[in-house]
């Protein structure tokens, strides 16, 4: 997976991520929009046959866009860990 910065300012970040589709991007967008510092967040998959997504985030106030993005990724990791633990419990019972 390659990540390339397309635009980077204090309050705005636009990156291209190679090899990802709607599943990861939608989850990331949802987590970003839960943050009160985020003014807008979204993604685009410009061509259905190419799995390169463009993810963008714009913040309000003094919070940097890259910090908000890193925070959202960390929240996703934590959710994934919790899900994994709960899944293991359920599978042991079955």
TIGUSE-270212 format. One record per residue: x, y, z of N, C-alpha, C in turn; residue in one letter; residue number from 1. Coordinates in steps of 0.2 Angstrom, whole numbers. Example, Ala and Ser with C-alpha at 12.3 -4.5 7.8 and 13.67 -1.06 7.14 Angstrom:
! residues 2
[atom [66; -28; 39]; [62; -22; 39]; [66; -16; 39]; "a"; 1]
[atom [64; -11; 35]; [68; -5; 36]; [64; 0; 39]; "s"; 2]
//
This chain:
! residues 94
[atom [4; -6; 0]; [0; 0; 0]; [5; 6; 0]; "x"; 1]
[atom [3; 11; -5]; [7; 17; -5]; [2; 23; -4]; "x"; 2]
[atom [5; 28; 0]; [1; 34; 1]; [5; 40; -1]; "x"; 3]
[atom [2; 44; -5]; [5; 50; -7]; [1; 56; -6]; "x"; 4]
[atom [5; 61; -3]; [1; 67; -1]; [0; 71; -8]; "x"; 5]
[atom [-6; 73; -9]; [-8; 77; -15]; [-8; 85; -13]; "x"; 6]
[atom [-11; 86; -7]; [-11; 93; -4]; [-10; 93; 3]; "x"; 7]
[atom [-6; 97; 6]; [-5; 97; 13]; [-4; 105; 16]; "x"; 8]
[atom [-9; 107; 19]; [-9; 113; 23]; [-10; 112; 30]; "x"; 9]
[atom [-10; 117; 34]; [-12; 116; 41]; [-19; 113; 42]; "x"; 10]
[atom [-23; 116; 39]; [-30; 113; 40]; [-33; 109; 35]; "x"; 11]
[atom [-29; 107; 30]; [-32; 103; 24]; [-27; 98; 22]; "x"; 12]
[atom [-29; 92; 21]; [-25; 86; 19]; [-29; 82; 14]; "x"; 13]
[atom [-25; 81; 8]; [-28; 77; 3]; [-23; 72; 1]; "x"; 14]
[atom [-24; 65; 2]; [-20; 60; 0]; [-22; 55; -4]; "x"; 15]
[atom [-18; 51; -8]; [-20; 46; -12]; [-17; 40; -9]; "x"; 16]
[atom [-22; 35; -9]; [-20; 28; -6]; [-21; 23; -11]; "x"; 17]
[atom [-15; 20; -12]; [-15; 14; -18]; [-18; 8; -14]; "x"; 18]
[atom [-22; 4; -18]; [-24; -2; -16]; [-30; -3; -11]; "x"; 19]
[atom [-34; 3; -10]; [-39; 2; -5]; [-46; 4; -9]; "x"; 20]
[atom [-51; 2; -6]; [-58; 4; -9]; [-62; 7; -4]; "x"; 21]
[atom [-69; 6; -5]; [-74; 9; -1]; [-74; 7; 6]; "x"; 22]
[atom [-72; 1; 7]; [-73; -2; 14]; [-69; 2; 19]; "x"; 23]
[atom [-62; 3; 18]; [-58; 6; 22]; [-60; 14; 22]; "x"; 24]
[atom [-61; 17; 16]; [-62; 24; 15]; [-68; 26; 19]; "x"; 25]
[atom [-74; 22; 18]; [-80; 24; 22]; [-79; 24; 29]; "x"; 26]
[atom [-76; 19; 32]; [-74; 18; 39]; [-70; 24; 41]; "x"; 27]
[atom [-65; 26; 38]; [-61; 32; 39]; [-65; 38; 39]; "x"; 28]
[atom [-69; 39; 34]; [-73; 45; 33]; [-78; 46; 39]; "x"; 29]
[atom [-81; 40; 41]; [-85; 40; 47]; [-82; 42; 53]; "x"; 30]
[atom [-76; 40; 55]; [-72; 41; 61]; [-70; 49; 61]; "x"; 31]
[atom [-68; 51; 55]; [-66; 58; 54]; [-72; 63; 56]; "x"; 32]
[atom [-78; 61; 53]; [-84; 66; 54]; [-86; 66; 61]; "x"; 33]
[atom [-84; 61; 65]; [-86; 61; 72]; [-82; 66; 76]; "x"; 34]
[atom [-77; 68; 74]; [-72; 73; 77]; [-75; 80; 76]; "x"; 35]
[atom [-76; 83; 82]; [-78; 90; 82]; [-74; 95; 79]; "x"; 36]
[atom [-67; 93; 78]; [-63; 98; 75]; [-63; 97; 67]; "x"; 37]
[atom [-67; 93; 64]; [-67; 91; 57]; [-73; 96; 54]; "x"; 38]
[atom [-71; 100; 49]; [-76; 103; 45]; [-79; 99; 40]; "x"; 39]
[atom [-74; 96; 36]; [-77; 91; 31]; [-72; 85; 30]; "x"; 40]
[atom [-74; 80; 28]; [-70; 74; 26]; [-74; 70; 21]; "x"; 41]
[atom [-70; 67; 17]; [-73; 62; 12]; [-68; 59; 8]; "x"; 42]
[atom [-70; 55; 3]; [-66; 51; -1]; [-69; 50; -8]; "x"; 43]
[atom [-65; 49; -13]; [-67; 47; -19]; [-63; 42; -22]; "x"; 44]
[atom [-66; 37; -26]; [-62; 32; -30]; [-64; 34; -37]; "x"; 45]
[atom [-59; 38; -40]; [-60; 41; -47]; [-62; 36; -52]; "x"; 46]
[atom [-59; 30; -52]; [-61; 25; -57]; [-62; 18; -54]; "x"; 47]
[atom [-68; 15; -56]; [-69; 8; -52]; [-65; 3; -53]; "x"; 48]
[atom [-61; 3; -59]; [-56; -2; -60]; [-49; -1; -57]; "x"; 49]
[atom [-48; 5; -55]; [-42; 7; -51]; [-43; 7; -44]; "x"; 50]
[atom [-39; 4; -40]; [-41; 4; -33]; [-36; 9; -29]; "x"; 51]
[atom [-37; 15; -32]; [-33; 21; -29]; [-38; 26; -26]; "x"; 52]
[atom [-38; 27; -20]; [-43; 31; -17]; [-40; 38; -15]; "x"; 53]
[atom [-44; 43; -16]; [-42; 50; -14]; [-46; 52; -7]; "x"; 54]
[atom [-42; 53; -2]; [-45; 54; 5]; [-44; 61; 7]; "x"; 55]
[atom [-49; 65; 9]; [-47; 72; 11]; [-51; 74; 17]; "x"; 56]
[atom [-48; 78; 21]; [-50; 81; 27]; [-48; 88; 28]; "x"; 57]
[atom [-53; 92; 30]; [-52; 99; 32]; [-54; 100; 39]; "x"; 58]
[atom [-50; 104; 43]; [-52; 105; 50]; [-53; 112; 51]; "x"; 59]
[atom [-56; 113; 57]; [-58; 120; 59]; [-54; 122; 65]; "x"; 60]
[atom [-52; 128; 66]; [-48; 130; 72]; [-41; 128; 71]; "x"; 61]
[atom [-38; 127; 76]; [-31; 126; 76]; [-28; 119; 75]; "x"; 62]
[atom [-33; 114; 76]; [-31; 107; 75]; [-29; 106; 68]; "x"; 63]
[atom [-23; 102; 67]; [-20; 101; 61]; [-24; 95; 58]; "x"; 64]
[atom [-25; 95; 51]; [-28; 89; 48]; [-24; 83; 48]; "x"; 65]
[atom [-18; 83; 48]; [-14; 76; 49]; [-15; 73; 56]; "x"; 66]
[atom [-16; 78; 61]; [-17; 75; 68]; [-24; 72; 69]; "x"; 67]
[atom [-29; 75; 65]; [-35; 72; 66]; [-36; 66; 62]; "x"; 68]
[atom [-32; 65; 56]; [-32; 59; 53]; [-29; 53; 57]; "x"; 69]
[atom [-23; 55; 60]; [-20; 50; 64]; [-24; 48; 70]; "x"; 70]
[atom [-27; 52; 73]; [-32; 51; 78]; [-38; 46; 76]; "x"; 71]
[atom [-40; 47; 70]; [-46; 43; 67]; [-43; 36; 66]; "x"; 72]
[atom [-37; 36; 63]; [-34; 29; 62]; [-33; 25; 68]; "x"; 73]
[atom [-31; 29; 74]; [-30; 25; 80]; [-36; 23; 83]; "x"; 74]
[atom [-42; 27; 82]; [-48; 24; 85]; [-51; 18; 81]; "x"; 75]
[atom [-49; 18; 74]; [-51; 12; 70]; [-47; 6; 73]; "x"; 76]
[atom [-41; 7; 74]; [-37; 1; 77]; [-39; -1; 84]; "x"; 77]
[atom [-41; 3; 88]; [-44; 1; 94]; [-51; -3; 94]; "x"; 78]
[atom [-55; 0; 89]; [-61; -3; 88]; [-60; -10; 85]; "x"; 79]
[atom [-55; -11; 81]; [-53; -17; 78]; [-51; -22; 83]; "x"; 80]
[atom [-47; -20; 88]; [-44; -24; 93]; [-50; -27; 97]; "x"; 81]
[atom [-55; -22; 99]; [-61; -24; 103]; [-65; -29; 100]; "x"; 82]
[atom [-66; -28; 93]; [-70; -33; 89]; [-66; -40; 89]; "x"; 83]
[atom [-60; -40; 88]; [-56; -46; 88]; [-57; -50; 95]; "x"; 84]
[atom [-56; -46; 100]; [-57; -49; 107]; [-64; -52; 108]; "x"; 85]
[atom [-69; -48; 106]; [-76; -51; 107]; [-77; -57; 102]; "x"; 86]
[atom [-75; -56; 96]; [-76; -62; 91]; [-73; -68; 94]; "x"; 87]
[atom [-67; -68; 97]; [-63; -74; 100]; [-68; -77; 105]; "x"; 88]
[atom [-70; -73; 109]; [-75; -75; 115]; [-81; -79; 112]; "x"; 89]
[atom [-84; -76; 107]; [-90; -79; 104]; [-88; -86; 101]; "x"; 90]
[atom [-82; -86; 97]; [-80; -92; 93]; [-78; -98; 98]; "x"; 91]
[atom [-76; -96; 104]; [-74; -101; 109]; [-80; -104; 112]; "x"; 92]
[atom [-86; -100; 112]; [-92; -103; 115]; [-96; -107; 110]; "x"; 93]
[atom [-94; -106; 104]; [-98; -110; 98]; [-96; -117; 97]; "x"; 94]
//
